[in-house]
Amino acid sequence: MKFLLVLLLFGLVMRYVLPLVIRLVVKHLLKKQARQFGQQFGANPFEAPARPAARATSAAPGEVHVDYVPPREKPKKPKEFKGGDYVDFEEVK
């Protein structure tokens, strides 16, 4: 009877407590690694990236402002089509 109680208690700990502990440990280790990575490359991983300053003439609500529009390529003139190669077709039944 004592063995079954210990086995039940051990099972409950493994099922409910151990995942919480592992989750906390992994979370701590990931934050530590991210902090080290950020220090190595001069960035703080837990801050939002800096955004460019807003312009004085802001758009009205609901309007879209585009900072960069790539230049359009001029449409190429199609070369004259002289026809294609003839391919024999044989129907297979």
Summary of the structure (lengths in Angstrom):
residues: 93
radius of gyration: 32.8
end to end distance: 77.1
largest distance: 92.8
contacts: 102
relative contact order: 0.05
helix: 43%
strand: 0%
